[in-house]
Amino acid sequence: MKSLAQLLIFPLLFGMCFFNNESDKSLGTVEKNTKISGNKPFAIVQLFTSQGCSSCPSADVLLEKVEKEYEGKNVFVLSYHVDYWNRLGWKDVFSKKDFSDMQYSYSGKFGGSNVYTPQAVVNGDVHFVGSSEAKMNGYLSKFLKLNAENTILLSNVKQNGDQITFNYKIEGTISGKDLKVALAIEKKETNVKRGENSGRKLSSVNIVVEQLEIPLTETEGRGSIIIPGLVENGDPLTLIGFTQSKNFDITAATQQKI
C-alpha cells in the first residue's frame, strides 16, 4: 500500500496504492434474474479500485471470484473506480469523483480522513485491503449469519433508450435511511496502455457507472436512472439496490439484471 507521497518518492517499494494508512475495523415470488436478500442474511462488497493502481488487479480478480463462489448466497459485489490515481499516466474510463467522495465519506466513519486502494467495504461496516482473501471470506462468513433489517424488491424494470425505470418496495424500518441503486456493467475488460498497469488487460465485474440515491419517506415508489455515454452497445447491465443508514450501515440488498 502506498500514500501519494510514497508513490512519488518510492514507486518500487510498495505493493498497494494508498493515499495513507489503512486499518481494519471489527464487527460490531420475484421476477426472473432477480437476486433479493429478503430478511435473510446478506453481504454486499463495495470495492474501491483503479486501473491506475498496480495492486488493484488482484483485488478485482478476488471480487470476481467472490461473485462466482457465493452465487445464490445473497452476496452482492460492486466495483467503484476512483479518480485520484488518474494523474499517474492512465485515466480510468470508469472513474468518477463521486466514487472518490463516497470513499472519503467512509473514511470519516472509519476514524480517519485517508483513502487507499484497493479497499473493500462490507455492508458499510468494515473495511480491509481488497486483495485479502482471508479477510474477505472471514467478514462474509460473519455477515451471512446476521439477518437483514430490511427487504428490497425492484420490479417493473424497463429500459427506454438511455433511461432505465423501476419500481421499488421496502419492508422494515425506513427512518433515516436511503435507497441507493447502482447501475453496473456486469463484466468488462480494458486494455491499459499507460501508467502502472501499462500493457495489461484488466477485467472487472459489476462496474458502477451511475448511482441513484433516494431518501426514503415512503416504502414504495418509482425511480429512474440514466445510462451514461461510456456504456457501449452490448455491455450487460445490472441494477443493485441497497438500503443504507446515515451512518453508512447497509441493511438490505437486491439485484435485478437488465
Buried (B, 14 or more C-beta within 10 A) or exposed (E): BBBBEBBEEEEEEBEBBBBBEBEEEEEEEEEEEBBBBBEBBBBBBBBBBBBBBBBBBBBBBBBBBBBEEBEEEBBBBBBBBBBBBBEBBBBBEBBBEBBBEBBBEBBEBBEBEBBBBBBBBBBBBBBBBBBBBEBBBBBBEBBBEEEBBBBBBBEEBEEEEEEBEBBBEBBBBBEEBBBBBBBBBBBBEBEBEEBBBEEBEBEBBBBBBBBBEBEBEEEEBEBEBEBEEEBEEEBEBBBBBBBBBEEBBBBBBBBBBB
